[in-house]
Amino acid sequence: MVFELTDIEKEMLKRALESFEEEVRYERVRTDDRELKAILHNDEDIIKKILEKVSLS
C-alpha cells in the first residue's frame, strides 16, 4: 500500500507515533508479565520501523 502525505501530515504522524512509542515503552518497563513485555517490545520495534519510513520520505 502506498499513500502520500503532505509535510504537515508527516510531522503530525511522526509526533503521534513518537508519543505512542513512549506509552508502549512505559508500559513495557512497568509490566512483570513476560509475554506482555515481549508483545510490547515487538510493538515498539514496529513503531520505530514506521517512524524510519516516515522520516525518510
C-alpha positions as CSV (number, residue, x, y, z in Angstrom):
1,M,0.0,0.0,0.0
2,V,1.3,3.4,-0.9
3,F,-0.1,6.8,0.2
4,E,1.2,10.3,0.0
5,L,1.3,12.7,2.9
6,T,1.9,16.4,3.0
7,D,4.8,17.7,5.1
8,I,2.4,18.8,7.8
9,E,0.7,15.3,7.8
10,K,4.1,13.6,8.0
11,E,5.1,15.7,11.0
12,M,1.8,15.0,12.8
13,L,2.1,11.3,12.1
14,K,5.7,11.4,13.5
15,R,4.6,13.1,16.6
16,A,1.7,10.7,17.2
17,L,4.0,7.7,16.6
18,E,6.6,9.1,19.0
19,S,4.0,9.7,21.6
20,F,2.6,6.2,21.2
21,E,6.2,4.7,21.3
22,E,6.7,6.4,24.7
23,E,3.5,5.0,26.0
24,V,4.4,1.5,24.8
25,R,7.9,1.8,26.3
26,Y,6.4,3.0,29.6
27,E,4.0,0.0,29.8
28,R,6.8,-2.4,28.8
29,V,9.0,-1.2,31.6
30,R,6.3,-1.3,34.2
31,T,4.9,-4.8,33.5
32,D,6.2,-8.0,35.0
33,D,4.3,-10.2,32.6
34,R,7.0,-11.7,30.3
35,E,4.5,-12.4,27.5
36,L,3.1,-8.9,27.5
37,K,6.6,-7.5,27.7
38,A,7.6,-9.4,24.6
39,I,4.4,-8.1,22.8
40,L,5.1,-4.5,23.8
41,H,8.8,-4.8,22.7
42,N,7.7,-6.1,19.3
43,D,5.2,-3.2,19.1
44,E,8.0,-0.8,19.9
45,D,10.1,-2.2,17.1
46,I,7.3,-1.9,14.6
47,I,6.7,1.7,15.6
48,K,10.4,2.5,15.2
49,K,10.4,1.0,11.7
50,I,7.3,3.0,10.7
51,L,9.0,6.2,12.1
52,E,12.1,5.5,10.0
53,K,9.9,5.2,6.8
54,V,8.0,8.4,7.6
55,S,11.3,10.2,8.3
56,L,12.9,9.1,5.0
57,S,10.0,10.1,2.8
